Amino acid sequence: MEHSTPAATLGVVGGGQLGRMMGEAAGPLGVELVVSDPTPDCPAAPVVRDQIVGDFDDYDAIRELAERVDVLTFEIELADPDEMERVSEETDTPVHPTPDTLRTIQDKLVQNRALDDAGIPLPEYRQVDDAEDLLAAGDELGWPLMLKAREGGYDGRGNLPVEGPDDVEDALAAVGGAALAEEMVDFERELAVMGVRGDDEVRAYPVTETIQEEEILREMACPARTDTSVRSRAREVAFDVLDMLEGRGVYGIEMFETRDGEILVNEIAPRPHNSGHWTIEGASTSQFEQHVRAVLGWPLGAAERRGPTVTTNILGDVDEPEIASLSGTESVLEAHGAALHWYGKREVRPLRKMGHVTLVDDEASDCETLLSRARALRDELTFE
C-alpha cells in the first residue's frame, strides 16, 4: 500500500511544551515535525516524527536537523543563532524567524535599542556593566528599578527588582554579568499581543491581559479588561514591532498599560508564547498552527477570537522536585467549556509550568466570571 507524503517537514530547535503543542497543531495540516533537544524523550517526543538529542548550540544536531527538514524554526530563545545561520547556509535550509532577529531578542540591551530606533515606546533604560553603572542608573531613573540580565533570560527569568543602593552588589551577583536597568513602571495591568509575520501578510490576535505574580505568568484573559482605546493602541504598537522584525513566524509581544493609559513594550519572544495558549480553543487558528503556517510560507489562518477566553497555568505546588503525578483532574474534565493541557514533564518542581486549563464561553459578557471558574478548577489540581 502506497504511503502518502506529508505536505512538509518542519525542524524545531527545542522540544519542550511549545514544541509539543506545535506538533499537535501541525499534524492535521499534514506537516511532520522533527525536534532537537538535550533532554532524551523530551515533552514533544510523543507527538512528533522524531527527536535528535543535542544541546541548543550543538552544531552536529542542528546540522542533522536541517538536512531532514524543509524549514528550521525554534521554540526557545536559548537556540544558537550562529549555528543555525551556519547550517542554513551549508544546507540551503531557511530559518524563520531569522537568526538576526533571534540575536536581537537574545540581548535585552540590543532589543531595547532596536525598539528605540524604530520609535516604539518602552521604559527608560540604561546599560549596566558594573556597580557604578547601576548606581548611576538608580540616580537617573529612580529607585526602585528593574535589573535584567542582558542574555539568558526569557519569560521573566533573569529579572530582579533592586530597591536601592544597598542592594546593588547582591543584585549584580544574582543576574551574573552584563545587565540592563529599566525604570520601574507603575502599570495598571500587563498586556500581550501575539503577532504573526507571514510571507506577505501580518496579523495580530486580540489583546490579552496577562496576570503575573513573582515574575511568573499565572493567568490570561482575552479580551483584556481595559478600554477599547487601550486595546486599539496595543495592537498599533504590536504592528510597529512586527515591522522592525525579520523572518516569518509568531511573536509574543509583552506590554505595560500605564496608569494614564499609555502602552510601553516590555519584552518580545520570537516564538509562540504562554500568553497565547488561549488561542488553542479560543481563536479560529491557534498560535501554534499559525506559526507552522507562517514559517513554511503558507497562507495565514484567521486570528479572531471565538468568545471570551481565560487560561490559568498549572504550576508545581511542591516544595522539592519529585516525579509528577497530578490529581484533581476530574473537576476540569467534567467542566463545561474547559480544556486541560498536560505538558508531559516527568518531574514537577516548585512553580514549574506543568500544564494549563482554558475556559471558553461565547455567551459570557466578560472574563470576570470565567476567571473565577478557572481559578476554582485550578485550585482542585495538586501534585502533593
N, C-alpha and C positions, 0 to 999 in steps of 0.2 A: 504494500500500500504506500502510495506516494505521500511524503511528509511535506506539509506546506512550509514555506519560508517566512519568517517574521518580517514585518514591514521594515524594521530597523533594529540595530543593536546599539544600546547606549552604555557607555562606560562611566562609572561613577567612582571618584576617589572619595572613600569614606563609605562605611556600611552600617552606620548607626540607625536610629529610628527614622531619620529623614530618608535615608536610602531605602529602608523597609517600606515606608509609605509611598515612595516614588515607584518602587517595584509593584506595589499593589495597584497603583494608578496606571502603570504602563501596560500591564497585561491585557486589558480589554482593547487597547489600541493595536495589539499585535507587536508590541515593542518588547524585546528582551533586554534585561539588564545584566551586566557583569560588574561587580564591585571589587575594589581593592581596599583592604582594611587590615590593621595589625592584629586584631583580635580574631583568632580562629573561630569559625562558626558564629560570626557576628550577628547582631539583630536582623540585618537584612537578608542573611543567608537563606532562610526558609522560603523566601518569596522571589528570589532572583535566579537567573540561569546558573551563575557560578560566582565564586569568590576567589580572588587571588590574595593570599596572605602577604602583606608587606606594609611597612610604615608609610606615612603620608608623603615622605620625601625619598622613598625607595625607588631609584631610577629603574631598576630591573622590573619591579612590579608595575610601575606606571607604563613602562615600555611594552610589557606583555599585554597590559590592558588596552593600550592604544592600538596594538596590532590586531585585536579581536573585535573592535567596535567601529561604528561609523562616526561617532562624535564622543568627545570626552567632556564631562562636567564634574562637579564636586559638590559635596553636601556638608563640608566643614571648612572653616577658614584656615585650619592647620595644613591644608593641602599646599604643596610646594609649587609656586608659580614658575620658578625657574626650570624645574624638572618637567613640568607639563609643557612648557614652551619648547623645551629641547626635544621631547619625544614627538610633539606636534610637528615640528619641522622635519624630523627624521622619518616619520611615518606618514606625513601628509594627513594627519587626523586633526580636524578642527577642535578647538577648545572653547566652550562657552559656559559662563561669561569668560572674557578674555583673561589671560594671565596678568596683563597690565591692570585690569580692574581689580583682580584679587590682590595685587601688590598694593594698590591704593587703599583698599579696605583693611589690609592686614596691619598697616601702620596708622594708628589713630591721628598722629600729627599730620601725616601726608593726606589722610582722608579729610581732616578739617580744612587744610589749606586748599584742597581741591574744591570743597564746598564753598569756601570763602571766595575763591577766584571766580566761581560760577555765580556769585551773588545770592547764594542760598542762605537763609537766616539760620544761625546756630549760636550757641552760647559763646561768650567771650572766653578765650583760651590763651595759654602761654606754654611754650616749650620748657620742659624741666629736665635738666641733666644732673643736677646736684641740689644739695640743701639750700645753697644760696639762691638758686633759681626759684625754688619752691617758696622760700621766704619772701622773695620779691613778688612772686605771683600772688601770694596772700595779701601783701600790701596793696597791690594794684586791683585785684579782683574782689578782695574782701574775704574774711573768714566767716564761716567755714567755706571750704571749696572741695571740689571733687578731683581726686587724683586718679588718673587712668594709665595703666601700663600701655606703652605705645604698641607693643607687639604681644601676641599670645593670648590676648583676652577677647572674648566674644560672649554675647548673651549675658552681660553683666559681670562676667569673670574679669578679674584684674582691675576692678573699680573700687575705690576706697575713699570715703569722706574723711577730710582732715579738718579737725575742729580749730586748731590754732598752732602757733609757732612751736609750742612744746611737743607737738605730735609729729613734727617734720621728719626727724630721723627714723622713727619707727615706721612711718608711712612709706618712706622711700625704700626701706629694707623689705617691707611687705610686698611692694609691687616689683621689686627686684630689677632695677635698671632704668633705662631711659623712659620718661613718662610725659604725660600731658596734664596740665592743670586747667580745669574749667570752672567758671563761676558756678556757684550752687544756685540752680534755677528754682525760684519759688513758683512751682507749677500747680495748675488746677487739676490736671489729670495728664496721664501719658496716653499717647495715641500711636497707632501704626497703620501704615498703608502698604499692602502687598502690591507692588508694581510689576509689570511684565513688559519686557522688550522682545518683540518677535522679529521676523525677518524684515518687515517693512511696516510694522504697526506697534503701537504701545497701548497698554490698557492698565487700569488700576481698579482694584477691588474696593468696595465701600470701606470707609474709615472705621477702624476698630479701636475700642478702648481697651487698654492693657492695664491690668491691676497687679501691681508688684509689691512684694514685701521682702526686705533684706536682699535686694537686688535679684530676686528670683521671681519670674513671671508665674503668677498663681492662676489668674482668670482672664478671660477675654470676653468682651461683649460687643456685638455688632447688630444694630448701629451703635456708635459711641454715644454716650449720654451727654451730649453737648449741643450747642446751637447749630442750625443748618449752615450759617455763615462760617463757623469754625471748621466744620467738615468740608465745606467747599474750598476754604483756604488750604487745608491739609492736602487735599487732592491736587491743588495747583502746585504746591511745593513738591509733592511726590513726582509729578510730571517733570518739573525742573530738574530733580535729581536724576530721573531716568535719562534726560537729555545729556547729562555730563558723563554717563557711564558707557562703557563699550562692551558689546557682546550680548547675545541673546540669553534670556532666562528670567527667572523670578527674583525679585529683590525685596527684602523686608526692610522697610524704611520706618525707623522708630523716631517719634517726635514728642516734644513737650507742648502742651497748651498752657500758656502762661496765665496768670490771674487776670490780665487785661485782654485775653483772647488772641494773643499772638501765637504763631507757630514757630518753633525752633527745632531743627533737626538734631537728634541725639546721636544715633548710630545707624549704619547701613549694614545689612547682611546680603551678600551676593548669592542668595540661595533661598529655597523655601525656609520658612521661619515659624517658630512656635506660635507667634501671633496670628498666623494664617491657618492654623489647624482647623478652625471653624469652617473653612471653605469645603471640607470633605463632604459634610452633609448640608451645609448652609448656603452653598453657592452653586450656580449652574455648572461650573467647571472647577474642580479643586485646584489649589495651588500646585499640587504635585503633578496632576495631568497637564496643567498649564506649563510647568517647567519642562516636562518631556516634549510637549508640542513645540515650545519656543526654541530649545537648544537644537532640536532637529530641523528647525526652519519650516515647520508645518504651520498652517493657519491657527491662530489662537482661538480658544473657546470663549464663550460668554462669561463675564465676570460678575453678573448680577447676583444679588442676594435672594435666596428663596423666601426668607422671612426672618424675623428676629431670631438671633442665634447666640448662644453663650457656650463657652468651653471652660472647664476647670481642669487643671493639671492634677494628676495623681502623683504625689511626692512621697518619697520614703519617710515613714514615720517611726523609724528605728533609731536607736542610739549608737549601734555599731553595725558594720557591714554583716550581712547574712544572706543565705540563699533566699531568693524571692518567692514568696508564697502569699498571694493576695486573697483575702477573704472579704465577704460582704458584697460580692458582685451581683447577688440575686436581685437586690433592690434596683440596681441600674438596669439589669436585663429586663425587668418587668415594667420599667417606667415608660410611659407613652412618650415618643419623640426623642428618647435618649439613645445615644450610641456610645459603646465602650471601645476604647482603643488600647491595646496592650503592646508595648514596645519590644518584648522579647528579651529583656535584660535578665540574666540569670541571678545577678547579685543586686540586692537593694542596699542603698547607703543612705545616711541621713540627708533628706531633702533632694535626693536624686530623682529626676523625672523618669517615671516608670510607665506612664500612660496618660490618657486623658479621657474625659467624658464630655460629650457635646449634647446640647438640647436645642432643638429647632421647633418653633411653633409659629406657623404662618398666620395664626389668629391672634397672637399676642400683640398688644398695642405698644409695648416697650420691653426692655430687658430686665426690669426690676424683679418681676415675679420669676422669670426664668433663672436669674442668678440665685435667688433664694432656693429654688428647687434643685439647681445644680449643686449648691453647697451642701444641701441636705443629703443628696446622693453621694457626694464625695466623702462626707463625714461617716458614711456607713462602711467605707473601704479602709482596710488596715492590713499592714504586714506583720503586726505584732501577734 
